[in-house]
């Protein structure tokens, strides 16, 4: 009998069916051994020697393996085909050798990237030795994480600064904090655009002002209302004669997105399915273990020749030869160190019969299926027409663009980051020729304000980490869940990360005293080093020494810093966040406010303590109730004149004249003007006409956006209302509506 050891029980059952008689397949249930959770388990004085122990609860699995090994002629270690999988195989072999359980029996390492009978049998027919380079990379990674944890975390606990600091998680938190700093420091700039409603006799269409008095109109050219009024005055109204002065026609095409890597799967599942990274990977794991998709931890975008041939055959049979490109589409892996697996994530079979799935597994499998089929289809083709329209008085030229899809190509199956049922960017122009008379029936001036960068979503943060070379396919989901679980970041109702008070504090501390640790270049270089070790290009001990020497110095230096110095440093780094208006005066005694530390965490206190006992929760400073993730608010009333003021209340910003309050969620203290406030008050806060956002695919109902309501802006669909800060895109709106918790309703009872 042969014994084969895999990681999960469900995978074991699937593989045992393939192998049949003469084989016993059992699971290790993940890692079986880890470092002893004590200081000194990585001995930095003696070549970083490590002390291991069987993980709690895994003794039963080790006994099962050793018992089954007694009956076996050979053992096959078939853990996952990546760095962590290689480490599990190495640990099991090391344990068996220590127990002297092998008795000269043959040991083979086998790896497969999909759980199909063909792949499993092929792997067993071509066994190999354990790859020590991959194991060494794992050992370095584990040692670094341990040394950072046991080196820095006690400093955090002793000063009540946070729960822990990690090599990659700390960088992720810093990215979120730095983005928040950008948002807080952002000053919106006003600009205007001018649209035109046009009629050619054959149909209506829209155009935008492109030139005025010979000047090219760029995004920020029209700076204020005075300038737009001047332009309107020169163009004239109400109906303006114009003519088409040029037509430009061209054909364009769009190529399908590459098949999924771990990162792009997490990003697209977040956009389309609203899955967290953890949920995506958990679901993908189940699909992989059921033999339905290839290995889900990969940064490669290539597909096997057999898979490509199957896909092309399926496309020809289902959609026709016109949808099959002359030669297979090839995608270049963007990750410079793609090494964890040899294929992208794809279904294992393309026979047209989809498996009987439900829930998350059905949704994710369908996403993977569509992306994989689409990646080997022909390009989508478009006709693009643009026209320049000049007013009769020759002072203005308007530009109109129309795009029509002429051949679906891959879009028949899948469109990246869009609702599959529609392509909302397509717009048609009526037939136009140079010299055609055009009536401009309406001019539409619109005020805009520049926007700061948006907060990170899980998808965009994973993408950023990947771009920076931080983390690897097997770690993204863990990073996302760790920074949330440890309460360093939170999700707002737009599903975007913002730092908690604790996240601000720990990021400030690490930026001051462990600047290299949270430096993106340093962290990315460490990841490159691990890849070099995996590829045999760098020595394990040299890499550990090169990393540990500067890190140990930072830890030693930080130990000697007085708590008062730490508090001063954090206050300096967080001052603008905590006191954006510069008002750090104690409301009780006039002293200076700042961060204080206690066993319950950081808080705001007065410098005159104990004479002054004023305190406030840190979360109440620098974290006002958001009205829009991209704008700032203030709780201090802003006097606009004529008895009108701008304030921020429980339900967000509003303007008031002392008699009437009207929601003003589209404004903040920097952008509100007296004229704008007057217009809001004149409207009386009446419900504005709704704006159609789109259709909710789960209910088939339309989602509407209402700019004003009793508590400000909101979206509504199928009797479900959700407050929002500004008009969301369709995907965000769908998520908010579908995830709205039902309101508890209480029935009144009368006493008998």
C-alpha positions as CSV (number, residue, x, y, z in Angstrom):
1,X,0.0,0.0,0.0
2,X,1.1,3.6,-0.7
3,X,0.3,6.5,1.7
4,X,-0.4,9.9,0.2
5,X,-0.6,13.0,2.5
6,X,-2.5,16.1,1.4
7,X,-3.6,19.2,3.4
8,X,-7.4,19.0,3.5
9,X,-9.8,16.2,4.2
10,X,-12.1,17.1,1.3
11,X,-9.1,16.9,-1.1
12,X,-8.1,13.6,0.4
13,X,-11.6,12.1,-0.5
14,X,-11.4,13.3,-4.1
15,X,-7.9,12.0,-4.7
16,X,-8.5,8.6,-3.0
17,X,-11.3,8.0,-5.6
18,X,-8.9,8.7,-8.4
19,X,-6.2,6.4,-7.1
20,X,-8.4,3.5,-6.1
21,X,-7.1,0.3,-4.5
22,X,-3.6,0.1,-3.0
23,X,-3.7,3.8,-1.9
24,X,-4.5,5.4,1.4
25,X,-5.0,9.2,1.3
26,X,-5.1,11.2,4.5
27,X,-4.9,14.9,5.4
28,X,-2.5,16.9,7.6
29,X,-5.3,19.6,7.9
30,X,-2.9,22.4,7.1
31,X,0.3,23.1,9.0
32,X,1.2,20.6,11.8
33,X,4.1,22.4,13.4
34,X,5.1,25.9,14.3
35,X,7.6,27.8,16.4
36,X,7.4,27.5,20.2
37,X,5.5,30.7,21.2
38,X,8.2,31.8,23.6
39,X,11.0,34.4,23.4
40,X,14.2,32.9,22.0
41,X,12.6,30.3,19.7
42,X,14.6,31.9,16.9
43,X,18.2,32.0,18.2
44,X,19.8,35.0,16.6
45,X,23.2,34.3,18.2
46,X,23.4,30.8,16.7
47,X,22.6,30.9,13.0
48,X,18.9,31.6,13.7
49,X,18.3,28.1,14.9
50,X,14.5,27.5,15.4
51,X,12.6,25.6,18.1
52,X,9.5,23.8,16.8
53,X,6.6,22.2,18.4
54,X,3.6,20.2,17.2
55,X,0.7,22.6,17.0
56,X,-2.0,22.2,19.6
57,X,-4.7,19.8,18.4
58,X,-2.5,18.3,15.6
59,X,-1.1,15.4,17.7
60,X,-4.1,13.3,16.5
61,X,-3.2,13.9,12.9
62,X,0.5,13.0,13.5
63,X,-0.5,9.8,15.2
64,X,-2.8,9.0,12.3
65,X,0.0,9.5,9.8
66,X,2.5,7.4,11.8
67,X,-0.1,4.6,12.3
68,X,-0.9,4.5,8.5
69,X,2.8,4.7,7.7
70,X,3.3,1.4,9.4
71,X,1.1,-0.3,6.8
72,X,2.6,1.5,3.8
73,X,5.5,0.7,1.4
74,X,6.1,4.3,0.5
75,X,4.8,7.8,1.4
76,X,3.9,10.6,-1.0
77,X,3.9,14.1,0.3
78,X,1.3,16.0,-1.7
79,X,0.7,19.3,0.1
80,X,0.0,22.4,-2.0
81,X,2.3,23.5,-4.8
82,X,3.7,26.7,-3.2
83,X,6.1,27.9,-0.5
84,X,3.8,27.0,2.4
85,X,2.9,23.7,0.9
86,X,6.6,22.8,0.6
87,X,7.1,23.8,4.2
88,X,4.2,21.4,5.3
89,X,5.8,18.6,3.5
90,X,9.2,19.4,5.0
91,X,7.7,19.6,8.5
92,X,6.0,16.2,8.2
93,X,9.1,14.6,6.9
94,X,11.2,16.1,9.7
95,X,8.7,14.8,12.3
96,X,8.7,11.3,10.8
97,X,12.5,11.2,10.8
98,X,12.6,12.4,14.4
99,X,10.2,9.6,15.4
100,X,12.2,7.1,13.3
101,X,8.9,6.1,11.7
102,X,10.2,5.7,8.1
103,X,12.3,2.6,8.6
104,X,14.0,3.1,5.2
105,X,10.7,3.5,3.3
106,X,10.7,5.7,0.2
107,X,9.5,9.3,0.5
108,X,8.4,11.2,-2.6
109,X,7.3,14.8,-3.0
110,X,4.5,15.3,-5.6
111,X,2.7,18.4,-6.6
112,X,-0.3,19.1,-8.8
113,X,-2.0,22.4,-9.8
114,X,-5.5,20.9,-10.3
115,X,-7.2,18.0,-8.7
116,X,-8.1,15.9,-11.8
117,X,-7.3,12.3,-12.3
118,X,-4.9,13.1,-15.1
119,X,-3.1,15.7,-13.1
120,X,-2.8,13.5,-10.0
121,X,-1.6,10.4,-11.9
122,X,0.9,12.5,-13.8
123,X,2.3,14.0,-10.6
124,X,2.7,10.5,-9.0
125,X,4.4,9.3,-12.2
126,X,6.9,12.2,-11.9
127,X,7.8,12.6,-8.2
128,X,10.7,14.8,-7.0
129,X,12.6,15.7,-3.9
130,X,11.5,18.4,-1.4
131,X,12.7,21.7,-2.8
132,X,15.0,23.0,-0.1
133,X,15.1,26.5,-1.6
134,X,11.3,26.9,-1.2
135,X,11.7,25.6,2.4
136,X,14.5,28.0,3.2
137,X,12.3,30.9,1.9
138,X,9.5,29.8,4.2
139,X,12.0,29.5,7.1
140,X,13.3,33.0,6.5
141,X,9.7,34.4,6.3
142,X,8.6,32.6,9.4
143,X,11.8,33.8,11.3
144,X,11.3,37.4,10.3
145,X,7.6,37.4,11.3
146,X,8.5,35.8,14.7
147,X,11.4,38.2,15.4
148,X,9.3,41.3,14.5
149,X,6.4,40.0,16.6
150,X,8.5,39.2,19.7
151,X,10.7,42.3,19.2
152,X,8.1,45.0,18.7
153,X,4.8,43.8,20.1
154,X,6.1,44.0,23.8
155,X,7.0,47.6,23.2
156,X,3.5,48.3,22.0
157,X,1.9,46.4,25.0
158,X,4.1,48.2,27.5
159,X,3.2,51.6,26.2
160,X,-0.5,50.7,25.5
161,X,0.0,51.6,21.8
162,X,-1.6,48.6,20.1
163,X,-1.9,44.8,20.0
164,X,0.8,43.8,17.5
165,X,2.9,44.9,14.6
166,X,3.6,42.7,11.5
167,X,6.0,43.0,8.7
168,X,3.4,43.4,6.0
169,X,0.2,44.3,7.9
170,X,2.0,47.5,9.3
171,X,2.7,48.7,5.7
172,X,-1.0,48.1,4.8
173,X,-2.2,50.1,7.8
174,X,0.3,52.9,6.9
175,X,-1.0,53.0,3.3
176,X,-4.6,53.5,4.7
177,X,-3.4,56.2,7.1
178,X,-1.4,58.0,4.4
179,X,-4.4,58.0,2.1
180,X,-6.5,59.5,4.9
181,X,-3.8,62.2,5.4
182,X,-4.1,63.1,1.7
183,X,-7.9,63.3,2.0
184,X,-7.7,65.5,5.1
185,X,-5.1,67.8,3.5
186,X,-6.9,68.1,0.3
187,X,-8.3,71.6,-0.7
188,X,-11.0,71.3,-3.4
189,X,-10.7,73.6,-6.4
190,X,-13.7,74.9,-8.3
191,X,-14.1,74.5,-12.1
192,X,-16.9,74.5,-14.6
193,X,-17.9,72.6,-17.7
194,X,-20.4,73.6,-20.4
195,X,-22.5,71.0,-22.1
196,X,-24.8,71.5,-25.1
197,X,-28.1,69.7,-26.0
198,X,-28.0,69.4,-29.8
199,X,-30.5,68.4,-32.6
200,X,-29.4,67.6,-36.1
201,X,-32.9,67.0,-37.5
202,X,-32.1,63.2,-37.5
203,X,-31.9,63.0,-33.7
204,X,-30.7,64.5,-30.4
205,X,-27.2,64.2,-28.9
206,X,-25.0,65.9,-26.4
207,X,-21.7,67.8,-26.9
208,X,-19.2,69.5,-24.6
209,X,-17.5,72.9,-25.1
210,X,-14.0,72.2,-26.6
211,X,-12.9,75.7,-27.8
212,X,-13.9,79.3,-27.0
213,X,-12.5,82.4,-28.7
214,X,-9.7,80.2,-30.1
215,X,-8.7,78.9,-26.7
216,X,-8.8,75.1,-26.1
217,X,-11.0,74.3,-23.1
218,X,-9.4,71.8,-20.8
219,X,-10.8,70.3,-17.6
220,X,-9.8,73.2,-15.3
221,X,-9.9,76.0,-17.9
222,X,-13.2,77.6,-16.7
223,X,-12.4,78.5,-13.1
224,X,-15.5,80.2,-11.7
225,X,-19.1,81.3,-12.3
226,X,-18.1,84.7,-13.6
227,X,-16.1,83.1,-16.4
228,X,-18.9,80.7,-17.3
229,X,-21.4,83.6,-17.4
230,X,-19.1,85.5,-19.7
231,X,-18.9,82.5,-22.0
232,X,-22.7,82.1,-22.0
233,X,-23.2,85.7,-22.8
234,X,-21.0,85.6,-25.9
235,X,-22.4,82.3,-27.2
236,X,-26.0,83.6,-26.9
237,X,-29.3,81.9,-26.2
238,X,-32.0,80.4,-26.3
239,X,-31.6,78.5,-29.6
240,X,-28.2,78.7,-31.2
241,X,-27.4,78.0,-34.9
242,X,-24.4,75.9,-35.5
243,X,-22.8,73.7,-38.1
244,X,-20.7,70.5,-38.2
245,X,-17.2,71.6,-39.2
246,X,-15.4,68.2,-39.0
247,X,-16.1,64.5,-38.7
248,X,-13.6,61.9,-37.5
249,X,-14.4,58.2,-37.9
250,X,-12.3,55.3,-36.7
251,X,-12.4,51.7,-35.7
252,X,-11.2,50.6,-32.3
253,X,-11.0,47.2,-30.5
254,X,-10.7,46.0,-26.9
255,X,-8.9,42.9,-25.7
256,X,-10.2,40.6,-23.0
257,X,-8.6,40.8,-19.6
258,X,-6.1,38.1,-18.6
259,X,-7.3,35.0,-16.8
260,X,-7.4,35.3,-13.0
261,X,-4.4,35.5,-10.7
262,X,-5.0,35.4,-6.9
263,X,-4.9,39.2,-6.8
264,X,-7.2,39.9,-9.7
265,X,-9.7,37.2,-8.6
266,X,-9.9,38.9,-5.2
267,X,-10.3,42.3,-6.8
268,X,-13.0,41.3,-9.3
269,X,-14.9,39.2,-6.7
270,X,-14.9,42.3,-4.5
271,X,-16.2,44.5,-7.3
272,X,-18.8,42.1,-8.8
273,X,-19.8,39.9,-5.9
274,X,-18.9,42.2,-3.0
275,X,-16.8,39.4,-1.4
276,X,-14.1,40.1,1.1
277,X,-10.6,38.7,0.2
278,X,-11.1,36.1,3.0
279,X,-14.5,35.0,1.6
280,X,-13.1,34.8,-1.9
281,X,-10.2,32.6,-0.9
282,X,-12.3,30.4,1.3
283,X,-14.7,29.8,-1.5
284,X,-11.9,29.2,-4.1
285,X,-10.3,26.7,-1.7
286,X,-13.5,24.6,-1.7
287,X,-13.7,24.8,-5.5
288,X,-10.1,23.7,-5.8
289,X,-10.5,20.8,-3.4
290,X,-13.6,19.6,-5.2
291,X,-11.5,19.4,-8.4
292,X,-13.4,22.2,-10.2
293,X,-10.6,24.9,-10.5
294,X,-6.8,25.0,-10.6
295,X,-4.8,26.0,-7.7
296,X,-6.0,29.4,-6.4
297,X,-2.7,30.9,-5.1
298,X,-0.8,32.0,-8.2
299,X,0.5,35.1,-9.8
300,X,0.9,33.6,-13.3
301,X,-1.5,34.4,-16.2
302,X,-0.6,31.7,-18.6
303,X,-2.8,28.6,-19.4
304,X,-1.7,25.1,-20.3
305,X,-1.8,24.2,-24.0
306,X,-4.3,21.5,-23.3
307,X,-6.6,24.0,-21.5
308,X,-6.3,26.5,-24.3
309,X,-7.2,23.9,-26.9
310,X,-10.3,22.8,-24.9
311,X,-11.4,26.5,-24.4
312,X,-11.0,27.3,-28.1
313,X,-13.0,24.2,-29.0
314,X,-15.8,25.2,-26.6
315,X,-15.9,28.7,-28.0
316,X,-16.2,27.5,-31.6
317,X,-18.9,25.1,-30.7
318,X,-20.9,27.5,-28.6
319,X,-20.4,30.9,-30.2
320,X,-19.0,30.2,-33.7
321,X,-15.7,30.4,-35.4
322,X,-15.8,34.2,-35.6
323,X,-15.3,34.3,-31.9
324,X,-12.1,32.2,-32.0
325,X,-8.9,34.2,-32.7
326,X,-6.5,32.8,-35.3
327,X,-3.9,32.1,-32.7
328,X,-4.3,31.7,-28.9
329,X,-4.3,34.9,-26.8
330,X,-1.1,35.1,-24.7
331,X,-0.9,37.2,-21.6
332,X,2.4,38.3,-19.9
333,X,2.6,38.0,-16.2
334,X,3.0,41.4,-14.6
335,X,4.5,40.2,-11.4
336,X,8.2,40.1,-11.8
337,X,8.6,37.3,-9.3
338,X,5.7,35.1,-10.4
339,X,6.9,31.7,-9.1
340,X,4.2,30.1,-6.9
341,X,2.3,28.2,-9.6
342,X,2.5,27.6,-13.3
343,X,-1.0,28.5,-14.4
344,X,-3.7,31.1,-13.9
345,X,-6.9,30.2,-12.0
346,X,-9.2,28.4,-14.4
347,X,-11.9,25.7,-14.4
348,X,-10.5,22.2,-14.8
349,X,-13.1,21.1,-17.4
350,X,-14.6,22.8,-20.4
351,X,-17.2,20.3,-21.6
352,X,-20.0,22.8,-21.3
353,X,-21.7,21.1,-18.3
354,X,-21.3,23.3,-15.3
355,X,-21.2,21.6,-11.9
356,X,-24.2,21.6,-9.6
357,X,-23.2,24.4,-7.2
358,X,-25.0,27.0,-5.1
359,X,-24.4,30.1,-3.0
360,X,-20.9,31.6,-3.0
361,X,-19.3,28.6,-4.8
362,X,-21.7,29.0,-7.7
363,X,-21.1,32.7,-8.0
364,X,-17.3,32.5,-7.8
365,X,-17.1,29.5,-10.2
366,X,-19.3,31.4,-12.7
367,X,-17.0,34.4,-12.5
368,X,-13.9,32.2,-13.1
369,X,-15.6,30.4,-15.9
370,X,-16.6,33.5,-17.8
371,X,-13.2,35.2,-17.3
372,X,-11.4,32.1,-18.6
373,X,-13.6,31.6,-21.6
374,X,-13.5,35.3,-22.5
375,X,-9.7,35.5,-22.3
376,X,-9.4,33.2,-25.4
377,X,-12.0,35.0,-27.5
378,X,-11.6,37.6,-30.2
379,X,-11.5,41.3,-29.5
380,X,-14.6,43.4,-29.2
381,X,-14.8,45.9,-32.0
382,X,-16.2,49.4,-32.1
383,X,-17.0,52.2,-34.5
384,X,-16.1,55.6,-33.0
385,X,-17.4,58.9,-34.4
386,X,-16.5,62.3,-33.2
387,X,-17.8,65.6,-34.5
388,X,-16.8,69.3,-34.0
389,X,-19.7,71.7,-34.1
390,X,-19.1,75.5,-34.4
391,X,-21.6,78.2,-33.5
392,X,-22.8,80.5,-36.2
393,X,-21.0,83.4,-34.6
394,X,-17.7,81.4,-34.6
395,X,-17.0,82.0,-30.9
396,X,-17.4,78.4,-29.7
397,X,-16.7,74.8,-30.9
398,X,-18.5,71.9,-29.2
399,X,-17.2,68.3,-29.4
400,X,-19.5,65.2,-29.5
401,X,-18.4,61.6,-29.4
402,X,-20.4,58.4,-30.2
403,X,-19.2,54.8,-29.9
404,X,-21.1,51.8,-31.2
405,X,-20.1,48.2,-30.6
406,X,-20.0,46.5,-34.0
407,X,-18.8,43.0,-32.9
408,X,-19.2,41.6,-29.4
409,X,-16.1,39.4,-29.3
410,X,-15.3,38.4,-25.7
411,X,-17.9,40.8,-24.4
412,X,-20.5,38.3,-25.4
413,X,-19.4,36.4,-22.3
414,X,-17.7,38.8,-19.9
415,X,-16.8,42.4,-19.2
416,X,-14.3,43.2,-16.5
417,X,-15.6,45.3,-13.6
418,X,-18.9,46.0,-15.2
419,X,-22.4,44.5,-15.1
420,X,-22.3,41.7,-17.7
421,X,-25.8,42.6,-18.9
422,X,-24.9,46.1,-20.2
423,X,-22.2,48.4,-21.5
424,X,-23.2,51.8,-20.2
425,X,-20.3,53.7,-21.9
426,X,-21.7,53.2,-25.4
427,X,-23.5,56.2,-26.9
428,X,-24.6,56.8,-30.5
429,X,-24.6,59.9,-32.6
430,X,-27.2,60.4,-35.3
431,X,-25.8,60.4,-38.9
432,X,-23.7,63.6,-39.4
433,X,-21.9,65.1,-42.3
434,X,-19.6,68.2,-42.5
435,X,-21.8,71.2,-43.2
436,X,-24.9,69.8,-41.5
437,X,-27.0,72.4,-39.6
438,X,-27.3,71.8,-35.9
439,X,-29.6,73.5,-33.4
440,X,-28.2,73.9,-30.0
441,X,-31.4,73.9,-28.0
442,X,-29.9,74.2,-24.5
443,X,-26.6,75.1,-22.8
444,X,-25.9,73.2,-19.6
445,X,-23.3,74.8,-17.3
446,X,-22.1,72.6,-14.5
447,X,-20.0,73.4,-11.4
448,X,-17.4,70.9,-10.3
449,X,-14.9,70.6,-7.5
450,X,-11.7,68.6,-7.7
451,X,-11.8,65.4,-5.6
452,X,-9.1,63.9,-3.4
453,X,-8.0,60.3,-4.0
454,X,-10.7,57.8,-2.8
455,X,-10.2,55.6,0.2
456,X,-9.0,52.1,-0.4
457,X,-11.4,49.3,-0.9
458,X,-10.2,45.7,-0.4
459,X,-9.8,45.4,-4.1
460,X,-7.8,48.6,-4.6
461,X,-5.6,48.0,-1.5
462,X,-4.7,44.5,-2.7
463,X,-3.9,46.0,-6.1
464,X,-1.7,48.7,-4.5
465,X,0.2,46.1,-2.5
466,X,0.7,44.0,-5.6
467,X,1.9,47.1,-7.5
468,X,4.4,47.9,-4.8
469,X,5.6,44.3,-4.6
470,X,4.4,43.8,-1.1
471,X,2.9,40.5,0.0
472,X,2.3,37.5,-2.2
473,X,-0.8,35.5,-3.5
474,X,-1.0,33.4,-0.4
475,X,-1.0,36.5,2.0
476,X,-3.4,39.1,0.6
477,X,-6.5,37.7,2.2
478,X,-4.7,37.3,5.6
479,X,-3.4,40.9,5.4
480,X,-6.9,42.3,4.8
481,X,-8.5,40.3,7.6
482,X,-5.7,41.0,10.1
483,X,-5.8,44.7,9.9
484,X,-9.6,44.6,10.4
485,X,-9.6,42.0,13.1
486,X,-7.0,44.0,15.1
487,X,-9.1,47.1,14.7
488,X,-6.5,49.2,13.0
489,X,-8.9,49.9,10.1
490,X,-12.7,49.8,9.6
491,X,-15.0,49.7,6.6
492,X,-17.3,52.6,6.0
493,X,-20.7,52.2,4.4
494,X,-19.2,52.6,1.0
495,X,-17.1,49.5,1.7
496,X,-13.9,51.5,1.9
497,X,-11.1,51.4,4.6
498,X,-10.5,54.2,7.0
499,X,-8.1,54.1,9.9
500,X,-9.3,53.8,13.4
501,X,-7.9,55.8,16.3
502,X,-5.7,52.8,17.1
503,X,-4.5,52.6,13.5
504,X,-3.5,56.2,13.5
505,X,-1.6,55.8,16.8
506,X,0.3,52.6,15.8
507,X,1.1,54.0,12.4
508,X,2.5,57.2,13.9
509,X,4.6,55.2,16.4
510,X,6.0,52.8,13.8
511,X,6.7,55.7,11.3
512,X,8.8,57.5,13.9
513,X,10.7,54.6,15.5
514,X,10.6,51.8,12.9
515,X,10.6,53.8,9.7
516,X,12.3,51.1,7.7
517,X,9.8,48.5,8.8
518,X,6.9,50.4,7.3
519,X,8.8,51.7,4.3
520,X,7.3,50.2,1.2
521,X,10.6,49.9,-0.6
522,X,12.2,48.1,2.3
523,X,9.2,45.7,2.6
524,X,9.2,45.1,-1.2
525,X,12.9,44.4,-1.1
526,X,12.3,41.8,1.6
527,X,9.7,40.1,-0.6
528,X,12.2,40.1,-3.5
529,X,14.8,38.5,-1.1
530,X,12.4,35.7,-0.2
531,X,11.8,35.1,-4.0
532,X,15.6,35.0,-4.6
533,X,15.9,32.4,-1.8
534,X,13.1,30.4,-3.4
535,X,15.0,30.5,-6.7
536,X,18.3,29.6,-5.1
537,X,19.9,33.0,-5.8
538,X,20.5,34.0,-2.2
539,X,21.6,32.2,1.0
540,X,19.2,31.8,3.9
541,X,21.5,32.8,6.7
542,X,22.9,35.9,4.8
543,X,19.4,37.1,4.1
544,X,18.4,36.7,7.8
545,X,21.4,38.5,9.0
546,X,21.0,41.3,6.5
547,X,17.4,41.8,7.7
548,X,17.9,41.3,11.4
549,X,20.9,43.6,11.9
550,X,19.1,46.9,11.2
551,X,15.8,45.6,12.7
552,X,17.5,44.7,16.0
553,X,19.1,48.1,16.1
554,X,15.7,49.8,15.7
555,X,14.2,47.6,18.4
556,X,17.1,48.4,20.8
557,X,16.8,52.1,20.1
558,X,13.1,52.1,20.7
559,X,13.4,50.3,24.0
560,X,15.4,53.3,25.4
561,X,12.9,56.0,24.4
562,X,11.0,57.5,27.3
563,X,7.2,57.3,27.1
564,X,6.9,61.1,27.3
565,X,9.1,61.4,24.2
566,X,6.9,58.8,22.4
567,X,3.8,60.8,23.3
568,X,5.3,64.0,22.0
569,X,6.4,62.3,18.7
570,X,2.9,60.9,18.2
571,X,1.3,64.2,19.0
572,X,3.5,65.9,16.4
573,X,2.6,63.3,13.7
574,X,-1.1,63.4,14.5
575,X,-1.7,67.0,15.3
576,X,-3.2,68.1,12.0
577,X,-5.5,65.0,12.0
578,X,-6.7,65.6,15.6
579,X,-7.0,69.4,15.3
580,X,-7.6,70.2,11.6
581,X,-8.5,73.8,12.5
582,X,-5.4,74.2,14.7
583,X,-7.7,74.6,17.8
584,X,-6.0,72.3,20.4
585,X,-7.1,74.4,23.4
586,X,-8.7,72.7,26.3
587,X,-12.4,73.9,26.5
588,X,-12.2,73.6,30.3
589,X,-9.0,75.5,31.2
590,X,-7.4,76.7,28.0
591,X,-4.4,74.4,28.2
592,X,-3.1,72.5,25.3
593,X,-4.8,69.2,24.4
594,X,-2.9,66.1,23.2
595,X,-2.7,62.4,23.2
596,X,-2.2,60.6,26.5
597,X,-1.7,56.8,27.1
598,X,-3.3,54.6,29.7
599,X,-3.9,50.9,30.2
600,X,-7.2,51.4,28.3
601,X,-5.4,52.8,25.3
602,X,-4.8,56.3,24.0
603,X,-7.1,59.2,24.7
604,X,-7.1,63.0,24.5
605,X,-6.2,64.9,27.7
606,X,-5.2,68.3,28.9
607,X,-1.5,69.3,29.6
608,X,-2.6,70.7,33.0
609,X,-3.6,67.3,34.4
610,X,-4.2,66.7,37.4
611,X,-5.3,70.3,37.9
612,X,-7.6,69.9,34.9
613,X,-9.3,66.6,34.4
614,X,-10.7,67.2,30.9
615,X,-10.5,64.0,28.8
616,X,-12.1,62.8,25.6
617,X,-12.1,59.6,23.6
618,X,-9.5,59.6,20.9
619,X,-12.1,58.3,18.4
620,X,-14.0,61.5,18.8
621,X,-11.1,63.6,17.5
622,X,-10.1,63.7,13.9
623,X,-12.9,61.2,13.0
624,X,-16.1,63.2,12.5
625,X,-19.1,61.4,11.2
626,X,-18.3,61.3,7.5
627,X,-20.6,63.0,5.0
628,X,-18.5,62.1,2.0
629,X,-15.4,60.0,2.0
630,X,-13.7,62.6,-0.2
631,X,-14.6,65.8,1.7
632,X,-13.9,67.3,5.0
633,X,-16.4,68.5,7.5
634,X,-16.3,70.7,10.6
635,X,-18.4,70.7,13.7
636,X,-17.8,74.5,14.1
637,X,-20.6,76.6,12.6
638,X,-19.5,78.6,9.5
639,X,-21.1,82.1,9.3
640,X,-21.9,82.7,5.7
641,X,-23.6,86.1,6.2
642,X,-27.2,87.4,6.3
643,X,-27.9,85.2,9.3
644,X,-27.2,82.0,7.4
645,X,-24.7,79.5,8.6
646,X,-23.3,76.1,7.6
647,X,-23.2,73.4,10.3
648,X,-22.5,69.6,10.7
649,X,-25.1,67.8,12.7
650,X,-26.1,64.2,13.5
651,X,-27.2,63.6,10.0
652,X,-24.4,65.4,8.3
653,X,-23.9,69.0,6.9
654,X,-26.8,71.4,6.6
655,X,-27.5,75.1,6.2
656,X,-29.7,77.1,8.5
657,X,-31.2,80.6,8.7
658,X,-32.4,80.0,12.2
659,X,-35.9,79.1,11.1
660,X,-35.3,76.4,8.6
661,X,-32.6,73.6,8.3
662,X,-31.8,72.1,4.9
663,X,-29.4,69.2,4.2
664,X,-26.2,70.2,2.3
665,X,-24.4,66.9,2.0
666,X,-22.9,67.9,-1.3
667,X,-20.9,70.7,0.4
668,X,-18.2,71.1,3.1
669,X,-16.8,74.0,5.1
670,X,-14.4,74.8,2.2
671,X,-16.9,74.7,-0.7
672,X,-20.2,76.1,0.7
673,X,-21.0,79.7,-0.4
674,X,-23.7,82.1,0.7
675,X,-25.3,81.9,-2.8
676,X,-25.4,78.1,-2.6
677,X,-26.9,78.2,0.9
678,X,-29.6,80.7,-0.3
679,X,-30.5,78.3,-3.2
680,X,-30.8,75.4,-0.8
681,X,-33.0,77.3,1.7
682,X,-35.1,78.7,-1.2
683,X,-35.8,75.1,-2.3
684,X,-37.0,74.4,1.2
685,X,-35.3,71.0,1.2
686,X,-38.0,69.6,-1.0
687,X,-37.4,66.2,-2.4
688,X,-35.6,66.6,-5.7
689,X,-36.4,64.5,-8.8
690,X,-34.8,61.1,-8.5
691,X,-31.8,60.1,-10.6
692,X,-31.8,56.6,-12.1
693,X,-28.6,54.8,-11.1
694,X,-29.5,51.5,-12.8
695,X,-31.1,48.1,-12.3
696,X,-30.5,45.7,-9.4
697,X,-29.9,42.3,-11.0
698,X,-31.1,40.4,-7.9
699,X,-34.5,42.0,-7.8
700,X,-35.0,43.4,-11.3
701,X,-36.0,46.7,-9.7
702,X,-34.6,50.2,-10.6
703,X,-32.3,51.9,-8.0
704,X,-32.9,55.7,-7.7
705,X,-30.8,58.4,-6.1
706,X,-32.5,61.2,-4.2
707,X,-30.2,64.2,-3.6
708,X,-32.3,65.5,-0.7
709,X,-34.5,63.9,1.9
710,X,-35.4,64.3,5.5
711,X,-31.9,63.1,6.6
712,X,-30.0,64.1,3.5
713,X,-29.3,62.2,0.3
714,X,-30.3,58.5,-0.1
715,X,-30.9,55.7,-2.6
716,X,-34.1,53.7,-2.9
717,X,-35.2,50.5,-4.6
718,X,-38.0,48.1,-4.0
719,X,-39.0,49.9,-0.7
720,X,-35.5,49.8,0.7
721,X,-33.9,53.2,1.5
722,X,-30.2,53.7,2.3
723,X,-28.6,57.0,3.4
724,X,-25.6,58.0,1.3
725,X,-23.1,60.8,1.3
726,X,-23.1,61.4,-2.5
727,X,-24.4,59.6,-5.6
728,X,-22.8,56.1,-5.7
729,X,-22.0,54.1,-8.8
730,X,-24.2,51.2,-9.7
731,X,-22.1,48.5,-8.1
732,X,-21.9,50.4,-4.8
733,X,-25.6,51.1,-4.9
734,X,-26.4,47.4,-5.5
735,X,-24.3,46.4,-2.6
736,X,-25.8,49.0,-0.2
737,X,-29.4,48.0,-1.1
738,X,-28.8,44.3,-1.0
739,X,-26.9,44.4,2.3
740,X,-29.3,46.7,4.1
741,X,-30.3,45.2,7.3
742,X,-34.1,45.2,7.8
743,X,-35.4,47.8,10.1
744,X,-36.9,46.5,13.3
745,X,-40.5,47.5,13.6
746,X,-42.3,47.6,16.9
747,X,-46.0,47.2,17.3
748,X,-47.8,49.3,19.8
749,X,-49.7,47.5,22.4
750,X,-52.6,48.8,24.4
751,X,-53.1,48.1,28.0
752,X,-56.2,46.1,28.7
